[in-house]
Amino acid sequence: MEGSSDTTGLTSGQLVGLFIAAALALMATIAVQVSVVPLVDRSKRRQAQWESDIVALHELLATVLPRNAYRLQYEATVERSWRRNTGDPKYDKDIAALRLDELRAAREQAEDLVDQQLTQTKFFARRIRQVHRKSPKWLSIRASELALDVYRPASIEYGGTISEDEKWVERWKRFTDACQTLASQIEPLALDMKPPPRHLMQRLKRRIWTRLRPRRRS
């Protein structure tokens, strides 16, 4: 029996090779656990956060914000209408002033709520754009977000002329349209639960090139 062999029939050189292979496999496993696994977990957490944000944003734009904006419009319209009556002699001056204060407080409360929800909308919109930042889709969504901010409700306390009333109605229409436009852009993302592609044109060019390039002859 050879002195360099053990009971398994393996030589000392083969045993050394097995030990080295096992050590390398262990090192590779540790490297994966240290570097790759945290990256995968971070990507999963980021995707889960994105899905939560897109659902919250869609709910705000499609349901919560329009409902409270309508309430604000109603409260502000009632306040404006009552303010026009304060100079009418058939109304007691003190009672009219007290009622106007109540209406103003109701309008301000509704306005604060809408402002808070518009701030939440901007926050969620900014968060979802952190994924695939260079996607062209974000450009149109950003434009709609800016329009929503430009036409955000502003309480016009008194409209004494028809032209001012028309401006009041037009402002609310533009705000409603901006809200609906942004909601329609967010809805497909919320349904698919997928961020938009990073580079749409590059993917399109690659697909066209793949179809047009000559095939190699076998």
WOQUI-V639820 format. One record per backbone hydrogen bond with DSSP energy under -1.0 kcal/mol. NH is the residue of the N-H (numbers start at 1). CO is the residue of the C=O. If there is no record, write none. Layout:
NH;CO + NH;CO
This chain:
5;2 + 6;10 + 9;6 + 12;4 + 15;11 + 16;12 + 17;13 + 18;14 + 19;15 + 20;16 + 21;17 + 22;18 + 23;19 + 24;20 + 25;21 + 26;22 + 27;23 + 28;24 + 29;25 + 30;26 + 31;27 + 32;28 + 33;29 + 34;30 + 35;31 + 37;32 + 39;35 + 40;36 + 41;37 + 42;38 + 43;39 + 44;40 + 45;41 + 46;42 + 47;43 + 48;44 + 49;45 + 50;46 + 51;47 + 52;48 + 53;49 + 54;50 + 55;51 + 56;52 + 57;53 + 58;54 + 59;55 + 60;56 + 61;57 + 62;58 + 63;59 + 64;59 + 65;60 + 67;63 + 68;64 + 69;65 + 70;66 + 71;67 + 72;68 + 73;69 + 74;70 + 75;71 + 76;72 + 77;73 + 78;74 + 79;75 + 80;76 + 81;77 + 82;78 + 83;79 + 84;80 + 88;85 + 91;88 + 96;92 + 97;93 + 98;94 + 99;95 + 100;96 + 101;97 + 102;98 + 103;99 + 104;100 + 105;101 + 106;102 + 107;103 + 108;104 + 109;105 + 110;106 + 111;107 + 112;108 + 113;109 + 114;110 + 115;111 + 116;112 + 117;113 + 118;114 + 119;115 + 120;116 + 121;117 + 122;118 + 123;119 + 124;120 + 125;121 + 126;122 + 127;123 + 128;124 + 129;125 + 130;127 + 131;128 + 135;132 + 138;135 + 139;136 + 141;137 + 142;138 + 143;139 + 144;140 + 145;141 + 146;142 + 147;143 + 148;144 + 149;145 + 150;146 + 151;147 + 165;161 + 166;162 + 167;163 + 168;164 + 169;165 + 170;166 + 171;167 + 172;168 + 173;169 + 174;170 + 175;171 + 176;172 + 177;173 + 178;174 + 179;175 + 180;176 + 181;177 + 182;178 + 183;179 + 184;180 + 185;181 + 186;182 + 187;183 + 190;186 + 191;187 + 192;188 + 193;189 + 203;199 + 204;200 + 205;201 + 206;202 + 207;203 + 208;204 + 209;205 + 210;206 + 211;207 + 212;208 + 213;209
